Amino acid sequence: MLKAKRVYEPKSSRDGTRVLVMRLWPRGIKKAHVDLWLKDLGAELANLRAYNAGRVSWPEMRRRYLAGLKREPAATALKRLKSMARRGRVTVLCSCPDETQCHRGVLRKVVGALAALTVVSTLSCAPSEVSAEHEAQYRYTVLGYVTDARGRPRPGVGLEVTRQKTGFAYQGETDASGLYVIVTRLADESRGERLLVRAGPASLWVTARFQPADHAAERGTRVDFAGDKVVEQAGLFQATLTRFLGR
């Protein structure tokens, strides 16, 4: 699991491995405050200066940062961060005051999306290739589409699925077609548990429905956001998942 916070916020035992993602070391921060420094995941200094000076917009800054993640050495650093997040709790840190317009927020969404795609992609593997952690009885997938009121896809929209029982939230983001896929960790005993699916101010409570004795069928539901309307279409879950895996 990966989350993000400002490096100047108090250190917490819930942070797990604290990873600094800045090109330059932040002022006033001691080395003991950080576990690992992945400077190559920081925003490139030229782009950061242009953004801070108002010469480029946030959407353009975000585009440049995402493009930079595909180049070395950032691509290798991203793989390392993704691997760490799969094994345990990781918190990425930088000094920007507003996460909604900061590369650490973008990085959190990127790693979350990659993790979901990795888990779901195992559905097409042979049983011997899939670890117990990825078996069907341990996951519940929420997917769907986010569109505007006219049915046009909304890419880059962040979503959360929160377990009512624990308060734990799983995050995802829509792709270019408006599709999102969020894999939650629910086991047999979680049948009937309520989940809050949220995209911005719009949200819907759904109930995890499945047959605990069936460890072969995929478990999940589909929730669509169209303008300010939210609707669950559980009957379309399997077909949507199949189309997604067939891409």
ZADO-1210 file (C-alpha; in nm, 4 decimals, padded with zeros to 6 digits):
<atoms>
<atom x="00.0000" y="00.0000" z="00.0000" code="MET" pos="1"/>
<atom x="00.1235" y="00.3488" z="-00.0808" code="LEU" pos="2"/>
<atom x="00.0140" y="00.6816" z="00.0608" code="LYS" pos="3"/>
<atom x="00.1543" y="01.0337" z="00.0409" code="ALA" pos="4"/>
<atom x="00.2142" y="01.3168" z="00.2843" code="LYS" pos="5"/>
<atom x="00.4151" y="01.6346" z="00.3236" code="ARG" pos="6"/>
<atom x="00.7650" y="01.5732" z="00.4554" code="VAL" pos="7"/>
<atom x="00.7145" y="01.8393" z="00.7242" code="TYR" pos="8"/>
<atom x="00.4156" y="01.6573" z="00.8736" code="GLU" pos="9"/>
<atom x="00.4824" y="01.4611" z="01.1953" code="PRO" pos="10"/>
<atom x="00.6284" y="01.1146" z="01.1524" code="LYS" pos="11"/>
<atom x="00.3850" y="00.8319" z="01.2324" code="SER" pos="12"/>
<atom x="00.4231" y="00.4611" z="01.3019" code="SER" pos="13"/>
<atom x="00.1541" y="00.4066" z="01.0364" code="ARG" pos="14"/>
<atom x="00.3756" y="00.5546" z="00.7649" code="ASP" pos="15"/>
<atom x="00.5692" y="00.2330" z="00.7113" code="GLY" pos="16"/>
<atom x="00.8734" y="00.2937" z="00.4913" code="THR" pos="17"/>
<atom x="00.9141" y="00.6682" z="00.4399" code="ARG" pos="18"/>
<atom x="01.0442" y="00.7484" z="00.0917" code="VAL" pos="19"/>
<atom x="01.1548" y="01.0979" z="-00.0083" code="LEU" pos="20"/>
<atom x="01.0707" y="01.1764" z="-00.3730" code="VAL" pos="21"/>
<atom x="01.2461" y="01.5104" z="-00.4273" code="MET" pos="22"/>
<atom x="01.5452" y="01.6033" z="-00.6422" code="ARG" pos="23"/>
<atom x="01.6937" y="01.8176" z="-00.3631" code="LEU" pos="24"/>
<atom x="01.6998" y="01.7441" z="00.0091" code="TRP" pos="25"/>
<atom x="01.4407" y="01.9591" z="00.1917" code="PRO" pos="26"/>
<atom x="01.5582" y="02.2236" z="00.4351" code="ARG" pos="27"/>
<atom x="01.5409" y="02.1409" z="00.8033" code="GLY" pos="28"/>
<atom x="01.4787" y="01.7682" z="00.7561" code="ILE" pos="29"/>
<atom x="01.7157" y="01.5268" z="00.9297" code="LYS" pos="30"/>
<atom x="01.8245" y="01.2023" z="00.7659" code="LYS" pos="31"/>
<atom x="01.6544" y="01.0035" z="01.0431" code="ALA" pos="32"/>
<atom x="01.3212" y="01.1464" z="00.9241" code="HIS" pos="33"/>
<atom x="01.3475" y="00.9496" z="00.5967" code="VAL" pos="34"/>
<atom x="01.4133" y="00.5804" z="00.5301" code="ASP" pos="35"/>
<atom x="01.4945" y="00.6003" z="00.1591" code="LEU" pos="36"/>
<atom x="01.5671" y="00.8772" z="-00.0892" code="TRP" pos="37"/>
<atom x="01.4504" y="00.8088" z="-00.4466" code="LEU" pos="38"/>
<atom x="01.5502" y="01.1430" z="-00.5962" code="LYS" pos="39"/>
<atom x="01.4824" y="01.0259" z="-00.9523" code="ASP" pos="40"/>
<atom x="01.1083" y="01.0203" z="-00.8718" code="LEU" pos="41"/>
<atom x="01.1120" y="01.3904" z="-00.7931" code="GLY" pos="42"/>
<atom x="00.9833" y="01.6485" z="-01.0383" code="ALA" pos="43"/>
<atom x="01.2559" y="01.7645" z="-01.2774" code="GLU" pos="44"/>
<atom x="01.3942" y="02.0942" z="-01.1489" code="LEU" pos="45"/>
<atom x="01.3489" y="02.2845" z="-01.4758" code="ALA" pos="46"/>
<atom x="00.9825" y="02.1865" z="-01.4909" code="ASN" pos="47"/>
<atom x="00.9336" y="02.2639" z="-01.1223" code="LEU" pos="48"/>
<atom x="01.0824" y="02.6116" z="-01.1597" code="ARG" pos="49"/>
<atom x="00.8649" y="02.6797" z="-01.4649" code="ALA" pos="50"/>
<atom x="00.5536" y="02.5705" z="-01.2763" code="TYR" pos="51"/>
<atom x="00.6361" y="02.7728" z="-00.9645" code="ASN" pos="52"/>
<atom x="00.6975" y="03.0781" z="-01.1840" code="ALA" pos="53"/>
<atom x="00.3572" y="03.0353" z="-01.3480" code="GLY" pos="54"/>
<atom x="00.4984" y="02.9617" z="-01.6929" code="ARG" pos="55"/>
<atom x="00.3276" y="02.6210" z="-01.7164" code="VAL" pos="56"/>
<atom x="-00.0119" y="02.5085" z="-01.5859" code="SER" pos="57"/>
<atom x="-00.0692" y="02.2202" z="-01.3471" code="TRP" pos="58"/>
<atom x="-00.2137" y="01.9907" z="-01.6197" code="PRO" pos="59"/>
<atom x="00.1008" y="02.0515" z="-01.8279" code="GLU" pos="60"/>
<atom x="00.3240" y="01.9971" z="-01.5247" code="MET" pos="61"/>
<atom x="00.1438" y="01.6711" z="-01.4529" code="ARG" pos="62"/>
<atom x="00.1834" y="01.5603" z="-01.8156" code="ARG" pos="63"/>
<atom x="00.5567" y="01.6311" z="-01.8091" code="ARG" pos="64"/>
<atom x="00.6004" y="01.4440" z="-01.4824" code="TYR" pos="65"/>
<atom x="00.4172" y="01.1361" z="-01.6117" code="LEU" pos="66"/>
<atom x="00.6279" y="01.1419" z="-01.9287" code="ALA" pos="67"/>
<atom x="00.9423" y="01.1609" z="-01.7175" code="GLY" pos="68"/>
<atom x="00.8446" y="00.8490" z="-01.5232" code="LEU" pos="69"/>
<atom x="00.8763" y="00.6483" z="-01.8452" code="LYS" pos="70"/>
<atom x="01.2413" y="00.7467" z="-01.8897" code="ARG" pos="71"/>
<atom x="01.5438" y="00.6135" z="-01.7071" code="GLU" pos="72"/>
<atom x="01.6484" y="00.6334" z="-01.4307" code="PRO" pos="73"/>
<atom x="01.2977" y="00.7268" z="-01.3116" code="ALA" pos="74"/>
<atom x="01.1429" y="00.4130" z="-01.4661" code="ALA" pos="75"/>
<atom x="01.3682" y="00.1854" z="-01.2593" code="THR" pos="76"/>
<atom x="01.3007" y="00.3864" z="-00.9437" code="ALA" pos="77"/>
<atom x="00.9259" y="00.3581" z="-01.0091" code="LEU" pos="78"/>
<atom x="00.9526" y="-00.0204" z="-01.0377" code="LYS" pos="79"/>
<atom x="01.1353" y="-00.0290" z="-00.7053" code="ARG" pos="80"/>
<atom x="00.8693" y="00.1836" z="-00.5365" code="LEU" pos="81"/>
<atom x="00.5917" y="-00.0307" z="-00.6810" code="LYS" pos="82"/>
<atom x="00.7596" y="-00.3466" z="-00.5502" code="SER" pos="83"/>
<atom x="00.7946" y="-00.1945" z="-00.2032" code="MET" pos="84"/>
<atom x="00.4282" y="-00.0889" z="-00.1990" code="ALA" pos="85"/>
<atom x="00.3192" y="-00.4430" z="-00.2861" code="ARG" pos="86"/>
<atom x="00.5145" y="-00.5856" z="00.0087" code="ARG" pos="87"/>
<atom x="00.4033" y="-00.3395" z="00.2747" code="GLY" pos="88"/>
<atom x="00.3052" y="00.0124" z="00.3741" code="ARG" pos="89"/>
<atom x="00.4993" y="00.2943" z="00.2052" code="VAL" pos="90"/>
<atom x="00.4637" y="00.6725" z="00.2356" code="THR" pos="91"/>
<atom x="00.6089" y="00.9035" z="-00.0296" code="VAL" pos="92"/>
<atom x="00.7219" y="01.2438" z="00.0910" code="LEU" pos="93"/>
<atom x="00.7904" y="01.5846" z="-00.0594" code="CYS" pos="94"/>
<atom x="00.7683" y="01.9462" z="00.0548" code="SER" pos="95"/>
<atom x="00.4788" y="02.0773" z="-00.1589" code="CYS" pos="96"/>
<atom x="00.1962" y="02.2101" z="00.0622" code="PRO" pos="97"/>
<atom x="-00.0902" y="02.1051" z="-00.1696" code="ASP" pos="98"/>
<atom x="-00.0987" y="01.7364" z="-00.2652" code="GLU" pos="99"/>
<atom x="-00.3662" y="01.7959" z="-00.5298" code="THR" pos="100"/>
<atom x="-00.1097" y="01.9934" z="-00.7303" code="GLN" pos="101"/>
<atom x="00.2016" y="01.7999" z="-00.6421" code="CYS" pos="102"/>
<atom x="00.3886" y="01.5131" z="-00.8044" code="HIS" pos="103"/>
<atom x="00.3609" y="01.3009" z="-00.4889" code="ARG" pos="104"/>
<atom x="-00.0162" y="01.2867" z="-00.5407" code="GLY" pos="105"/>
<atom x="00.0351" y="01.1887" z="-00.9041" code="VAL" pos="106"/>
<atom x="00.2862" y="00.9242" z="-00.7979" code="LEU" pos="107"/>
<atom x="00.0449" y="00.7796" z="-00.5419" code="ARG" pos="108"/>
<atom x="-00.2232" y="00.7396" z="-00.8075" code="LYS" pos="109"/>
<atom x="00.0198" y="00.5905" z="-01.0602" code="VAL" pos="110"/>
<atom x="00.1449" y="00.3256" z="-00.8181" code="VAL" pos="111"/>
<atom x="-00.2111" y="00.2493" z="-00.7046" code="GLY" pos="112"/>
<atom x="-00.3256" y="00.2000" z="-01.0633" code="ALA" pos="113"/>
<atom x="-00.0268" y="-00.0219" z="-01.1441" code="LEU" pos="114"/>
<atom x="-00.0938" y="-00.2350" z="-00.8372" code="ALA" pos="115"/>
<atom x="-00.4570" y="-00.2878" z="-00.9355" code="ALA" pos="116"/>
<atom x="-00.3619" y="-00.3812" z="-01.2905" code="LEU" pos="117"/>
<atom x="-00.1013" y="-00.6275" z="-01.1616" code="THR" pos="118"/>
<atom x="-00.3496" y="-00.8038" z="-00.9362" code="VAL" pos="119"/>
<atom x="-00.6281" y="-00.8202" z="-01.1925" code="VAL" pos="120"/>
<atom x="-00.3933" y="-00.9380" z="-01.4677" code="SER" pos="121"/>
<atom x="-00.3277" y="-01.2549" z="-01.2676" code="THR" pos="122"/>
<atom x="-00.6863" y="-01.3619" z="-01.3413" code="LEU" pos="123"/>
<atom x="-00.5745" y="-01.4805" z="-01.6847" code="SER" pos="124"/>
<atom x="-00.2821" y="-01.6865" z="-01.5475" code="CYS" pos="125"/>
<atom x="-00.2828" y="-02.0574" z="-01.4817" code="ALA" pos="126"/>
<atom x="-00.3642" y="-02.1446" z="-01.1173" code="PRO" pos="127"/>
<atom x="-00.0065" y="-02.2525" z="-01.0473" code="SER" pos="128"/>
<atom x="00.1191" y="-01.9086" z="-01.1530" code="GLU" pos="129"/>
<atom x="-00.0991" y="-01.7181" z="-00.9092" code="VAL" pos="130"/>
<atom x="00.0017" y="-01.6824" z="-00.5457" code="SER" pos="131"/>
<atom x="-00.2510" y="-01.7332" z="-00.2669" code="ALA" pos="132"/>
<atom x="-00.2576" y="-01.3570" z="-00.2131" code="GLU" pos="133"/>
<atom x="-00.4087" y="-01.3159" z="-00.5595" code="HIS" pos="134"/>
<atom x="-00.6652" y="-01.5967" z="-00.5463" code="GLU" pos="135"/>
<atom x="-01.0278" y="-01.5055" z="-00.6144" code="ALA" pos="136"/>
<atom x="-01.1518" y="-01.5684" z="-00.2597" code="GLN" pos="137"/>
<atom x="-00.9263" y="-01.2927" z="-00.1250" code="TYR" pos="138"/>
<atom x="-01.0308" y="-01.0081" z="-00.3517" code="ARG" pos="139"/>
<atom x="-01.3414" y="-00.8107" z="-00.4426" code="TYR" pos="140"/>
<atom x="-01.3137" y="-00.5897" z="-00.7505" code="THR" pos="141"/>
<atom x="-01.5078" y="-00.2674" z="-00.7984" code="VAL" pos="142"/>
<atom x="-01.4998" y="-00.1285" z="-01.1509" code="LEU" pos="143"/>
<atom x="-01.7041" y="00.0960" z="-01.3739" code="GLY" pos="144"/>
<atom x="-01.7049" y="00.4076" z="-01.5862" code="TYR" pos="145"/>
<atom x="-01.6964" y="00.7770" z="-01.5010" code="VAL" pos="146"/>
<atom x="-01.8539" y="01.0071" z="-01.7608" code="THR" pos="147"/>
<atom x="-02.0006" y="01.3539" z="-01.7754" code="ASP" pos="148"/>
<atom x="-02.3745" y="01.4123" z="-01.8052" code="ALA" pos="149"/>
<atom x="-02.3500" y="01.3679" z="-02.1846" code="ARG" pos="150"/>
<atom x="-02.1782" y="01.0315" z="-02.1582" code="GLY" pos="151"/>
<atom x="-01.8291" y="01.1526" z="-02.2473" code="ARG" pos="152"/>
<atom x="-01.5478" y="00.9727" z="-02.0593" code="PRO" pos="153"/>
<atom x="-01.3644" y="01.1562" z="-01.7832" code="ARG" pos="154"/>
<atom x="-01.0014" y="01.0391" z="-01.7688" code="PRO" pos="155"/>
<atom x="-00.7796" y="01.1024" z="-01.4676" code="GLY" pos="156"/>
<atom x="-01.0604" y="01.1052" z="-01.2096" code="VAL" pos="157"/>
<atom x="-00.9546" y="00.9711" z="-00.8704" code="GLY" pos="158"/>
<atom x="-01.1819" y="00.7242" z="-00.6889" code="LEU" pos="159"/>
<atom x="-01.1856" y="00.5515" z="-00.3516" code="GLU" pos="160"/>
<atom x="-01.3500" y="00.2362" z="-00.2211" code="VAL" pos="161"/>
<atom x="-01.3704" y="00.2446" z="00.1589" code="THR" pos="162"/>
<atom x="-01.4596" y="-00.0482" z="00.3840" code="ARG" pos="163"/>
<atom x="-01.7216" y="00.0546" z="00.6396" code="GLN" pos="164"/>
<atom x="-01.5933" y="-00.2063" z="00.8857" code="LYS" pos="165"/>
<atom x="-01.2301" y="-00.0934" z="00.8968" code="THR" pos="166"/>
<atom x="-01.2263" y="00.2494" z="00.7327" code="GLY" pos="167"/>
<atom x="-00.9490" y="00.1269" z="00.5043" code="PHE" pos="168"/>
<atom x="-00.9583" y="00.2913" z="00.1602" code="ALA" pos="169"/>
<atom x="-00.8430" y="00.1558" z="-00.1760" code="TYR" pos="170"/>
<atom x="-00.7706" y="00.4112" z="-00.4467" code="GLN" pos="171"/>
<atom x="-00.7773" y="00.4174" z="-00.8250" code="GLY" pos="172"/>
<atom x="-00.8037" y="00.6478" z="-01.1242" code="GLU" pos="173"/>
<atom x="-00.9913" y="00.6402" z="-01.4538" code="THR" pos="174"/>
<atom x="-00.8068" y="00.5722" z="-01.7778" code="ASP" pos="175"/>
<atom x="-00.8591" y="00.7428" z="-02.1135" code="ALA" pos="176"/>
<atom x="-01.1907" y="00.5595" z="-02.1649" code="SER" pos="177"/>
<atom x="-01.3215" y="00.6619" z="-01.8223" code="GLY" pos="178"/>
<atom x="-01.2785" y="00.3085" z="-01.6850" code="LEU" pos="179"/>
<atom x="-01.1515" y="00.2454" z="-01.3333" code="TYR" pos="180"/>
<atom x="-01.0620" y="-00.0845" z="-01.1671" code="VAL" pos="181"/>
<atom x="-01.0089" y="-00.1028" z="-00.7903" code="ILE" pos="182"/>
<atom x="-00.9185" y="-00.4323" z="-00.6251" code="VAL" pos="183"/>
<atom x="-01.0030" y="-00.4585" z="-00.2544" code="THR" pos="184"/>
<atom x="-00.8937" y="-00.7307" z="-00.0163" code="ARG" pos="185"/>
<atom x="-01.2039" y="-00.9128" z="00.1094" code="LEU" pos="186"/>
<atom x="-01.2235" y="-01.2777" z="00.2175" code="ALA" pos="187"/>
<atom x="-01.5134" y="-01.5215" z="00.2642" code="ASP" pos="188"/>
<atom x="-01.6110" y="-01.3740" z="00.6009" code="GLU" pos="189"/>
<atom x="-01.6511" y="-01.0294" z="00.4406" code="SER" pos="190"/>
<atom x="-01.9734" y="-01.1204" z="00.2596" code="ARG" pos="191"/>
<atom x="-02.2370" y="-00.8580" z="00.3325" code="GLY" pos="192"/>
<atom x="-01.9820" y="-00.5922" z="00.4204" code="GLU" pos="193"/>
<atom x="-02.0666" y="-00.2412" z="00.3023" code="ARG" pos="194"/>
<atom x="-01.8320" y="-00.0438" z="00.0801" code="LEU" pos="195"/>
<atom x="-01.8441" y="00.3278" z="00.0011" code="LEU" pos="196"/>
<atom x="-01.7514" y="00.4003" z="-00.3618" code="VAL" pos="197"/>
<atom x="-01.6614" y="00.7658" z="-00.4106" code="ARG" pos="198"/>
<atom x="-01.5593" y="00.9857" z="-00.7041" code="ALA" pos="199"/>
<atom x="-01.5226" y="01.3452" z="-00.5868" code="GLY" pos="200"/>
<atom x="-01.8468" y="01.4561" z="-00.4145" code="PRO" pos="201"/>
<atom x="-02.0499" y="01.1694" z="-00.5639" code="ALA" pos="202"/>
<atom x="-02.0675" y="00.8412" z="-00.3731" code="SER" pos="203"/>
<atom x="-02.2705" y="00.5242" z="-00.3289" code="LEU" pos="204"/>
<atom x="-02.2842" y="00.2531" z="-00.0633" code="TRP" pos="205"/>
<atom x="-02.2756" y="-00.1010" z="-00.2041" code="VAL" pos="206"/>
<atom x="-02.2871" y="-00.4409" z="-00.0362" code="THR" pos="207"/>
<atom x="-02.0305" y="-00.7111" z="-00.1112" code="ALA" pos="208"/>
<atom x="-02.2421" y="-01.0000" z="-00.2406" code="ARG" pos="209"/>
<atom x="-02.0897" y="-01.3354" z="-00.3375" code="PHE" pos="210"/>
<atom x="-02.1026" y="-01.7068" z="-00.2590" code="GLN" pos="211"/>
<atom x="-01.8356" y="-01.7857" z="00.0037" code="PRO" pos="212"/>
<atom x="-01.8171" y="-02.1488" z="-00.1074" code="ALA" pos="213"/>
<atom x="-01.7281" y="-02.0498" z="-00.4645" code="ASP" pos="214"/>
<atom x="-01.3534" y="-01.9912" z="-00.4809" code="HIS" pos="215"/>
<atom x="-01.3364" y="-01.9923" z="-00.8607" code="ALA" pos="216"/>
<atom x="-01.5704" y="-01.7137" z="-00.9714" code="ALA" pos="217"/>
<atom x="-01.4499" y="-01.3550" z="-00.9619" code="GLU" pos="218"/>
<atom x="-01.6188" y="-01.1422" z="-00.6974" code="ARG" pos="219"/>
<atom x="-01.7109" y="-00.7828" z="-00.7534" code="GLY" pos="220"/>
<atom x="-01.9550" y="-00.5250" z="-00.8803" code="THR" pos="221"/>
<atom x="-01.9803" y="-00.2401" z="-01.1266" code="ARG" pos="222"/>
<atom x="-02.0555" y="00.1168" z="-01.0191" code="VAL" pos="223"/>
<atom x="-02.0947" y="00.3883" z="-01.2832" code="ASP" pos="224"/>
<atom x="-02.0753" y="00.7655" z="-01.2357" code="PHE" pos="225"/>
<atom x="-02.2584" y="00.9705" z="-01.5008" code="ALA" pos="226"/>
<atom x="-02.2612" y="01.3405" z="-01.4222" code="GLY" pos="227"/>
<atom x="-02.4008" y="01.3660" z="-01.0702" code="ASP" pos="228"/>
<atom x="-02.5730" y="01.0259" z="-01.0903" code="LYS" pos="229"/>
<atom x="-02.4266" y="00.7073" z="-00.9421" code="VAL" pos="230"/>
<atom x="-02.5673" y="00.3623" z="-01.0153" code="VAL" pos="231"/>
<atom x="-02.4615" y="00.0081" z="-00.9303" code="GLU" pos="232"/>
<atom x="-02.4902" y="-00.2438" z="-01.2147" code="GLN" pos="233"/>
<atom x="-02.3729" y="-00.5677" z="-01.0576" code="ALA" pos="234"/>
<atom x="-02.5100" y="-00.7728" z="-01.3464" code="GLY" pos="235"/>
<atom x="-02.2593" y="-00.6119" z="-01.5838" code="LEU" pos="236"/>
<atom x="-01.9551" y="-00.6802" z="-01.3660" code="PHE" pos="237"/>
<atom x="-01.8339" y="-01.0024" z="-01.5275" code="GLN" pos="238"/>
<atom x="-01.8768" y="-00.8784" z="-01.8857" code="ALA" pos="239"/>
<atom x="-01.6933" y="-00.5549" z="-01.8063" code="THR" pos="240"/>
<atom x="-01.4102" y="-00.7412" z="-01.6355" code="LEU" pos="241"/>
<atom x="-01.3782" y="-00.9779" z="-01.9307" code="THR" pos="242"/>
<atom x="-01.3524" y="-00.6849" z="-02.1745" code="ARG" pos="243"/>
<atom x="-01.0903" y="-00.5217" z="-01.9540" code="PHE" pos="244"/>
<atom x="-00.8756" y="-00.8353" z="-01.9417" code="LEU" pos="245"/>
<atom x="-00.9084" y="-00.8769" z="-02.3173" code="GLY" pos="246"/>
<atom x="-00.7509" y="-00.5416" z="-02.3960" code="ARG" pos="247"/>
</atoms>
